[in-house]
Amino acid sequence: MKFMMWVCVDDALVGTTEDDPGTWIAETGSRRLEGSQLRPVSDATTLWPRDGGVFVSDGPFAETKEQIAGYDILECADMDEALAIAAKHPVAKFGAIEVRPIWE
């Protein structure tokens, strides 16, 4: 099964040495199919198609201190394995990790 993992953290903590995923990436090995850190929320653009037009706004959809700082796509036997891997991510110590199965 494939899983999408979002790495969520307070904007002020993004890019700190505590969130360096190098060791986690090595330990995860081939179960991590893809992943990347995202650019800051100041570079985000949100759009809402409504009533025949499109409303575009600079910045993220939600006004919150916590942001999606990165993502990973995992291939695991089941949700339990995906959660065990996610729990070892360095950001899990001070941020939040969301894991969802991908429709296949």
C-alpha positions in Angstrom: 0.0 0.0 0.0 1.1 3.6 -0.6 0.7 6.3 1.9 1.1 10.1 1.8 2.8 11.6 4.8 2.6 15.3 5.5 5.2 16.8 7.8 3.6 19.7 9.7 5.5 22.1 12.0 5.3 25.6 13.4 6.6 28.0 10.8 9.2 29.3 13.2 10.8 25.9 13.5 11.1 25.0 9.8 14.7 24.5 8.8 16.1 24.0 12.2 18.7 21.3 12.8 16.2 19.3 14.9 14.2 18.6 11.8 17.0 17.3 9.6 15.6 14.0 8.1 18.9 12.5 6.8 19.1 9.6 9.3 15.3 8.9 9.0 15.6 8.8 5.2 18.5 6.3 5.4 16.6 4.1 7.9 13.4 4.2 5.8 15.2 3.0 2.8 13.2 1.7 -0.2 9.9 2.2 1.7 10.3 6.0 1.0 9.3 6.3 -2.7 9.5 10.1 -2.9 9.7 13.1 -0.6 10.8 16.7 -0.4 10.8 19.8 1.8 8.4 22.5 0.7 9.2 26.1 0.2 7.9 28.5 2.9 4.2 29.5 3.1 5.2 33.0 2.0 5.7 31.4 -1.5 2.3 29.7 -1.5 -0.7 30.6 -3.6 -4.2 29.4 -2.9 -7.1 29.4 -5.4 -10.8 28.9 -5.2 -12.8 28.5 -8.5 -16.2 30.0 -7.7 -19.1 31.3 -9.8 -17.3 31.0 -13.1 -14.2 32.8 -11.9 -11.1 32.0 -9.9 -10.2 33.8 -6.6 -6.4 33.7 -6.1 -4.8 34.6 -2.8 -1.1 34.8 -1.8 -0.1 32.6 1.0 -1.6 29.4 2.5 -5.3 28.5 2.8 -5.2 28.4 6.6 -3.9 31.2 8.7 -2.1 29.1 11.3 1.4 28.9 12.8 1.6 25.3 11.8 2.3 24.5 8.1 3.0 21.6 5.8 6.7 21.8 5.6 7.3 18.7 3.5 5.9 15.4 2.3 6.9 11.8 1.7 5.3 8.9 -0.1 5.8 5.6 1.6 5.1 2.1 0.5 4.3 -0.1 3.4 2.5 -3.4 4.2 -0.2 -1.6 6.1 -1.1 1.5 8.1 0.7 0.2 11.2 4.0 0.0 9.4 3.4 3.5 7.9 2.7 4.9 11.3 5.8 3.3 12.8 7.9 4.9 10.1 6.2 8.3 10.5 6.7 8.2 14.3 10.5 8.0 13.8 10.6 11.2 11.6 12.6 13.9 13.5 9.7 16.4 13.2 7.4 14.0 15.1 9.2 15.1 18.3 7.9 18.7 18.1 5.5 18.9 15.2 2.8 16.7 13.7 2.8 14.0 11.0 -0.3 13.1 9.1 -0.5 9.8 7.3 -3.2 8.8 4.8 -3.5 5.9 2.4 -3.4 6.8 -1.3 -6.3 5.5 -3.5 -4.9 2.9 -5.9 
